[in-house]
């Protein structure tokens, strides 16, 4: 079994520096709770993890299918509960493709393969919350 490991180091106030795969990420809180807003909060990074995981899968699958897109974005929104511990109760993933004559059946297949077979972040989140999906195409 493979293991992933990160370490975060406290800098000052609410600021932490994380090292992930040799890259440094600054985490901080807003000024309202004692931070200096020098980096993202941890919870939105959960949305980044989902968007990045599924986005990389989809692009990789589409390349194997020889589908060329001009541009591709993944937008992830998460609803956060009001009570503590504040957590995501629902996420929405929107896959935005740009290109001419893009085959919807192949886009759907790539998205489904990512969500059902390859994206470990999606698989883990689905055990705890609902995730909805939408595909948008612009030319």
PyMOL commands that set and color helices and strands:
alter all, ss='L'
color gray80, all
select helices_A, chain A and resi 31-33+42-64+104-118+120-126
alter helices_A, ss='H'
color red, helices_A
select strands_A, chain A and resi 7-12+15-20+23-27+71-80+88-98+130-138
alter strands_A, ss='S'
color yellow, strands_A
deselect
rebuild
show_as cartoon
